[in-house]
Amino acid sequence: MLRAALWLLLATALAMLPHAMLHDWSGTEGRRVQIALEMARHGDWMLPTLFGEPAWQKPPLHYWLLAGSAQLFGDGYVALRLPSLLLVWLTALLAFALHRRAFGAGAAWVAALGVVCAPIVVAEFASAEIDPPFACLCAASLWCLAAGAARADRRLLVAAGVVGGLALMSKGPPYFLFAAGAWLVWWRHRRCRGFWTYALPLLLVPALYYVPLWLRVGWSEFWAVVNTETVGRMSTYQWRHVLDVPSFWLRALLVQLPLLCWCFWEWRSTRDARMSPADLTLRMCSGAAVAAVALLTLFPGKPTRYLLPNVPLFAFAVAPAAAHYAQRCTAIGSVGSGVLRAVGVGGALLLVAVPFVPAPLPLRTPAFALAAALVPALVRRPRELVALCFWLPVLAAWTTLADFRDRWEVGPRARAPHGAQLQHELQALAPDGAALHAIEGFGHVHGGLLLGAGLLPKGHEAATRLPTAPWILREDDREPPLPDLPDYRERVRLCLPGEVFVVEERGGK
């Protein structure tokens, strides 16, 4: 098991490091890191804050992981993405252990590598966002639940509850979107025997945090968050959201490729109504993934990132079928050959198109395009086709994704690289450093820009009260506009693509 753990750790590093080395914070990464660093700086591990004010929107587990990593390894990009990398590794190791016992070593390796090398994992999971750790914890909980229910193993049911409680502490109620499908299969075939063995630790883990916190701060602020983050979002559903369903299903399909291709193989034959323990395990995992897609179809906005747990769930469910297919000694069938030809044509077209990509010219993408173009000639047997699903995404990470990373850092969406310029301007305004230490945020300010400038300011993100600080940083020309501040005068204007930030001084001339 130790040797397998080391090999999986190496595979995880190879697959995820290219994205982890992005020298910027994309999406809401900067916001998550800002909250975690504020928590570490203030030493209050119970209360997440943003701009010095309580941030109740998400549970604190992810912030604890980020803050702990920052204290151990510093606040660099790789260090703050390290928790996600380690969780992917531990999740793959759990998949290996569970599958080796039920299906053998071949299925165990396919399950573990299927988690690590899935395209969306390679492209998105090396992140300081909340969603990748939640996906790992959610999937690990439901794997243990499925295996424990199928084998009547109370230890696995307890482990499922504990890890599920950690998933709730990472992102909250979205865990139940996935658990609902597993529960339905469990009820149908085992009448949920042992449910409370799983449910009690599931509820106890978040209660150990929230009960003391409620006693400290009261209930009113929590109910306000519930009304906006969960129940409140459902109340905004309108008929126009029905029009988004086809695009959501298409995004769901793309997120879960190539795992869905194996589902037809897994579900191809008539099932025994009594269901073996191994079959029940796979059905509970795939049922959780399918139910999540169905339930999210009814959710306004239908964010694709909520479907990330489906990737490890499907990898776990289809691994035995993929391993069985890899052991066949026959040639690849017509469907598989058609897929390989499509990959080859796509690689050839990409190889032709690369010279016409605007500057900066990609330096690594042609290598990926050439490899993809050669796939029909290189892959002839089922074993080689299964291996292709592992090595091709990793190759893309070190070629195309690495080019994307380099272009991002000098592109219009970069924010952290401009932080150094903001820091320089603030130092020039007040040589004694007063502007750096006394500045506050007013309204939403991009977390990547603040972190790039070395700032963790206080402020008021909602901008519902007027500032009193000697210096403020705010976004200009935003929608809706911020209120006028007659007591402040503009001193610095930082014009970035899509956003303009201004530094203003109270009573300045």
Order of alpha helices (4+ residues) and beta strands (2+ residues): alpha-alpha-beta-beta-alpha-alpha-alpha-alpha-alpha-alpha-alpha-alpha-alpha-alpha-alpha-alpha-alpha-alpha-alpha-alpha-alpha-alpha-alpha-alpha-alpha-beta-alpha-beta-beta-beta-beta
